[in-house]
């Protein structure tokens, strides 16, 4: 067995491999990220978290949801930038603020859907504003 045979990858291929390893290593029952590449030099990071499921089930306001989503995007952007530091040419060409989009996802009975997206144009909601929870009222005089 020859264990020292060179194998060549482009920087882009190496970066994709690093992202895949990072996604696998950070995966847990309550946190999953995946990466896709809509075109060369562009990355989409999809984030699924049990927290998103919980927020949607309790019909949390968008403001409350954004506290979590914005934090996650900042953290993942930092992790991606850290991986890029070790790739000399690509780190000067790929800008994590310009070339990486983030989709916050949730699961429902028939699959996965999108809550919102963070990209160069800002943040975009895919879902309608959650309905305000209805406060339970005491028995009406009619039913007493």
HELIX and SHEET records of a PDB file:
HELIX    1   1 UNK A   11  UNK A   26  1                                  16    
HELIX    2   2 UNK A   50  UNK A   57  1                                   8    
HELIX    3   3 UNK A   62  UNK A   84  1                                  23    
HELIX    4   4 UNK A   88  UNK A   93  1                                   6    
HELIX    5   5 UNK A   96  UNK A   99  1                                   4    
SHEET    1   A 5 UNK A  31  UNK A  36  0                                        
SHEET    2   A 5 UNK A  43  UNK A  49 -1                                        
SHEET    3   A 5 UNK A 100  UNK A 108  1                                        
SHEET    4   A 5 UNK A 111  UNK A 119 -1                                        
SHEET    5   A 5 UNK A 122  UNK A 125 -1                                        
END                                                                             
